Amino acid sequence: MRELHARLGGGSALRRDPARVLGRPGREDAVALRVPRPSLAAVHDLRTVVAVQRVLRYPVPRPKALLGDALRRQLAGDVVEAVTDATAVTGASFTALRLEAAGRDSEVMRRLAAALAEAVGLPVDGNDGDLVVRARPEADDWVLLVRTTPRPLATRPWRVCDRPGGLNASLAAALGWLASPPAGPRVANPFVGSGTLAIELALADRRAEVVGFDLDPEAVACAGRNATAAGVAGRVRLEEGDAAAWRQADASLDLVLADPPWGDAVGSRATNRALYPAFLAEAARCLRPGGRLAWVTHEIELTRALLAGPGPWRVVDERRVWHGGHHPWVMVLERRSRRD
């Protein structure tokens, strides 16, 4: 939401129709807004957005009603318009249609997929189709969500190397926005992994001084390949280093970005009990007073225990997010001064 308001808040998109947060209470990952045509390209440039979808709403109680003659023609025209606009704005080229819905193998859903595919002149491919249309009930209506790009916006072209437990690039970009660092910050990214946090921060601020480090030399090499593909290799220093013993001097950093092990794909819950307090102690040592730590973790109980009571941290922001089937915790902490 912060990037949305920062980039579009002064334009007609949000003045005419303020963004509405959709989905479950507390889940701010679905936002609806009316976007005038001149703002469509700007929406697709948002780095914290996972995907852009055209919302088509029909006042019918059952999906079978979408296949009636009149509504079927309207539906076909709406989807063709959505695809035409997407192609004009993004240069997208789709190869096949994929309908995602509960009961998508039912006769009604198969007929709906065939009708949509015929309208846009594409075959149906239920597994690999890149024109993704999601159908779902909402109150008394049925809603179709037409993704406007063949791949989600979170799929970055610079990602040429992956690591287990890698962070979604859109969430990584969001951490930078939530932290609100000063311009040209001095930044450390321990647990650098494939480099997502370091790279997204460097892309957002060309003056940032970023160092990323990891104990695993293969991770450092992977991050290096991604940084080169992103064009930031000269602005992101990558090295082997221990997240429990940093090389940075006391109070030398403005921002720390981190995605420590969650104890499933990477690391273990047992080792995290020693790793997390050591990591937090090093972040507190290296951040200047007022500097911030923005991080994401699934070790929620451990983190709450470590932050309970007096200490060097003030909580600036905390929220649950949805990430690859997990519901991790995103936090922004501010380093207190010794006088606080």
C-alpha positions in Angstrom: 0.0 0.0 0.0 2.8 2.4 0.7 4.4 2.1 -2.7 0.9 2.3 -4.3 0.1 5.6 -2.5 3.7 7.0 -3.1 3.6 6.3 -6.8 0.0 6.7 -7.7 -1.4 8.7 -4.8 -0.9 12.0 -6.6 -2.5 10.8 -9.8 -6.0 10.3 -10.9 -6.1 6.6 -10.1 -6.4 7.0 -6.3 -8.1 10.4 -6.4 -11.0 9.1 -8.4 -11.4 5.7 -6.6 -9.4 5.1 -3.4 -7.8 1.7 -3.1 -9.7 -0.9 -1.1 -8.0 -3.7 0.7 -9.7 -7.0 0.0 -9.5 -10.5 1.3 -9.6 -11.8 4.8 -9.4 -9.3 7.7 -5.8 -8.3 8.3 -4.6 -9.6 5.0 -3.5 -6.7 2.9 -2.4 -8.6 -0.2 -5.4 -7.9 -2.4 -6.2 -4.3 -3.4 -8.9 -3.1 -5.7 -8.8 0.2 -7.5 -10.2 1.8 -10.6 -7.3 2.6 -12.9 -7.7 5.0 -15.8 -5.9 4.0 -19.0 -3.0 6.5 -18.6 -2.1 4.9 -15.2 -2.1 1.3 -16.4 1.6 1.3 -17.2 2.5 2.8 -13.8 0.6 0.1 -12.0 2.6 -2.6 -13.8 5.8 -0.9 -12.7 5.0 -1.3 -9.0 7.7 -3.5 -7.5 5.8 -4.6 -4.4 3.0 -6.0 -6.4 2.9 -9.8 -7.0 0.4 -9.7 -9.9 -2.1 -7.3 -11.6 -5.5 -8.7 -12.5 -8.5 -7.2 -14.3 -11.6 -7.7 -12.2 -14.8 -8.7 -14.0 -17.9 -9.0 -11.9 -21.2 -10.6 -12.8 -24.4 -10.5 -10.7 -25.2 -14.3 -11.0 -25.5 -16.8 -8.2 -24.0 -19.8 -10.1 -21.2 -20.1 -12.7 -23.6 -21.9 -15.1 -25.4 -18.6 -15.6 -22.2 -17.2 -17.1 -22.8 -19.5 -20.1 -26.2 -18.1 -21.0 -26.3 -16.5 -24.5 -26.4 -12.8 -23.5 -24.0 -13.0 -20.5 -21.6 -15.3 -22.4 -21.3 -12.7 -25.2 -20.7 -10.0 -22.6 -18.2 -12.1 -20.8 -16.3 -12.9 -24.0 -16.2 -9.2 -24.9 -14.9 -8.2 -21.4 -12.1 -10.8 -21.5 -11.1 -9.8 -25.0 -10.9 -6.1 -23.8 -8.8 -7.1 -20.8 -6.4 -9.0 -23.0 -6.2 -6.3 -25.6 -5.5 -3.6 -23.0 -2.8 -5.9 -21.4 -1.1 -6.4 -24.7 -1.2 -2.7 -25.5 0.2 -1.6 -22.1 2.7 -4.3 -21.4 3.5 -5.9 -24.7 2.3 -9.2 -23.3 2.0 -12.1 -25.6 -0.1 -15.0 -24.3 0.0 -18.6 -25.6 -2.8 -20.5 -23.9 -5.6 -19.9 -21.4 -5.7 -21.5 -17.9 -8.9 -21.3 -15.8 -8.3 -21.6 -12.1 -11.4 -22.3 -10.0 -12.8 -24.7 -7.4 -14.2 -27.6 -9.4 -12.4 -26.5 -12.5 -12.7 -30.1 -14.0 -16.5 -30.0 -13.8 -18.5 -29.8 -17.0 -19.5 -26.2 -16.3 -15.9 -25.0 -15.7 -14.6 -26.8 -18.7 -17.3 -25.2 -20.9 -16.4 -21.8 -19.4 -12.7 -22.3 -20.1 -13.5 -23.3 -23.7 -15.7 -20.2 -24.2 -13.1 -17.8 -22.9 -10.3 -19.5 -24.9 -12.4 -19.3 -28.1 -13.1 -15.6 -27.5 -9.4 -14.7 -27.2 -8.3 -17.2 -29.9 -6.1 -19.3 -27.7 -6.1 -23.0 -26.8 -6.9 -24.2 -23.3 -4.0 -25.5 -21.2 -5.0 -26.2 -17.6 -1.4 -26.7 -16.5 0.9 -24.3 -18.3 -1.5 -21.7 -19.7 -0.1 -18.2 -19.2 -3.4 -16.2 -19.6 -4.6 -17.0 -16.1 -8.3 -16.4 -15.4 -9.5 -17.1 -11.8 -13.2 -17.6 -11.2 -14.7 -17.4 -7.7 -17.9 -16.5 -6.0 -18.0 -13.3 -4.0 -21.2 -12.5 -2.0 -24.0 -12.9 -4.5 -21.8 -12.4 -7.6 -19.3 -14.4 -9.6 -16.0 -12.7 -10.2 -13.4 -13.4 -12.9 -9.8 -12.2 -12.3 -7.8 -11.9 -15.5 -4.0 -11.7 -14.9 -2.6 -9.1 -17.3 0.9 -10.5 -17.7 2.1 -14.0 -18.7 4.1 -14.3 -15.5 3.5 -12.7 -12.1 5.2 -9.3 -11.6 7.0 -11.0 -8.7 8.9 -13.2 -11.2 11.9 -10.9 -11.9 13.8 -11.2 -15.1 17.1 -10.8 -13.1 16.5 -14.0 -11.2 18.9 -16.5 -13.0 19.7 -18.4 -9.8 17.5 -19.8 -7.0 18.2 -21.1 -3.5 16.0 -23.1 -1.2 13.7 -20.9 0.9 14.2 -17.9 -1.4 12.1 -14.8 -0.7 9.4 -13.6 -3.1 10.9 -10.5 -4.8 7.8 -8.4 -4.3 7.9 -9.1 -0.6 11.6 -8.3 -0.5 10.8 -4.9 -2.2 8.0 -4.3 0.3 10.5 -4.6 3.2 12.4 -1.7 1.8 9.3 0.4 1.7 8.2 -0.6 5.2 11.6 0.3 6.6 11.5 3.8 5.1 15.3 4.3 5.2 17.0 7.6 4.5 18.3 8.2 1.0 21.6 6.5 0.2 21.5 4.3 3.3 24.3 2.0 4.5 22.7 -1.4 4.4 23.6 -4.9 5.5 21.8 -8.1 4.4 22.9 -11.1 6.4 21.6 -14.5 5.3 21.9 -13.1 1.8 20.8 -16.4 0.0 20.0 -15.7 -3.6 20.4 -11.9 -3.0 16.8 -10.9 -3.3 16.7 -8.4 -0.5 20.0 -6.8 -1.4 19.2 -6.5 -5.1 15.7 -5.1 -4.6 17.1 -2.4 -2.2 19.9 -1.5 -4.7 17.4 -1.2 -7.5 15.1 1.1 -5.4 18.0 3.4 -4.3 21.0 3.7 -6.6 22.9 5.6 -3.9 22.5 2.8 -1.3 25.7 1.1 0.0 24.7 -2.5 0.3 26.7 -5.5 1.6 25.3 -9.0 1.7 26.9 -12.0 3.4 26.2 -15.6 4.0 28.1 -18.6 5.5 27.4 -20.7 2.4 29.8 -19.8 -0.5 27.3 -21.3 -3.0 24.7 -18.8 -1.8 27.2 -15.9 -2.2 28.0 -17.1 -5.8 24.2 -17.4 -6.6 23.6 -13.9 -5.3 26.4 -12.6 -7.4 24.9 -14.1 -10.6 21.6 -12.5 -9.8 23.2 -9.1 -9.0 25.0 -9.2 -12.3 21.8 -10.0 -14.2 20.1 -7.1 -12.3 22.8 -4.7 -13.2 23.7 -3.9 -9.6 26.9 -6.0 -9.2 29.0 -2.9 -8.8 26.8 -1.5 -6.0 26.2 -4.7 -3.9 29.2 -6.1 -2.2 28.8 -9.8 -1.5 31.0 -11.9 0.8 31.1 -14.9 3.0 30.2 -14.0 6.6 28.5 -15.2 9.7 25.1 -13.7 10.7 26.1 -14.3 14.3 29.4 -12.4 14.0 29.4 -9.4 11.6 32.4 -7.6 10.2 30.6 -4.2 10.4 31.7 -1.6 13.0 29.5 -0.5 15.9 26.7 1.9 14.9 27.8 1.9 11.3 24.6 1.0 9.5 21.3 2.7 8.7 19.4 -0.4 7.7 19.5 -4.2 8.1 17.4 -6.4 5.8 17.1 -10.1 6.7 15.3 -13.3 5.9 16.8 -15.6 8.6 16.1 -19.4 8.4 12.5 -20.4 9.2 13.5 -23.9 10.3 11.8 -25.8 7.4 13.4 -25.4 3.9 16.6 -23.9 5.5 18.0 -24.5 9.0 16.2 -26.0 11.9 14.1 -24.9 14.9 16.8 -26.1 17.2 19.6 -24.2 15.7 17.4 -21.1 15.4 17.1 -20.9 19.2 20.8 -20.0 19.3 21.0 -18.2 15.9 18.2 -15.7 16.4 19.4 -14.0 19.6 23.0 -13.8 18.2 21.7 -12.3 14.9 19.5 -9.7 16.8 22.5 -8.8 19.1 24.7 -8.2 16.1 22.0 -6.1 14.3 21.6 -4.0 17.5 25.4 -3.5 17.7 25.9 -2.5 14.1 22.8 -0.2 13.7 23.1 3.5 14.6 20.5 4.8 17.0 17.3 5.3 15.0 18.5 2.7 12.4 16.1 0.0 11.4 16.0 -3.8 11.0 13.3 -5.0 8.5 13.0 -8.8 8.5 10.6 -11.7 7.8 10.4 -14.9 9.7 8.1 -17.8 10.5 9.7 -18.2 14.0 7.0 -16.1 15.6 6.9 -17.5 19.1 10.7 -17.4 19.3 10.8 -13.8 18.0 8.1 -12.7 20.5 10.1 -14.2 23.3 13.3 -12.5 22.3 11.6 -9.1 22.0 9.7 -9.3 25.2 10.6 -6.9 28.0 13.0 -4.0 27.8 15.7 -4.1 25.2 17.4 -2.2 22.3 14.4 -2.4 20.0 11.2 -0.4 19.4 8.6 -2.1 17.1 7.7 0.2 14.2 5.6 -2.2 12.2 4.5 -5.8 12.4 2.1 -7.8 10.2 1.4 -11.3 8.9 1.9 -11.8 5.2 1.1 -14.7 2.8 4.1 -16.2 1.1 4.3 -19.5 -0.7 1.8 -21.3 1.5 3.3 -19.8 4.7 2.1 -17.0 6.8 5.3 -15.4 8.1 5.7 -12.3 10.2 7.2 -9.1 8.8 8.7 -6.8 11.4 10.4 -3.4 11.3 12.4 -2.7 14.5 14.1 0.6 15.3 17.3 0.7 17.3 16.8 2.7 20.5 19.5 5.0 21.7 21.2 4.1 25.0 19.3 7.0 26.7 15.8 5.5 25.8 
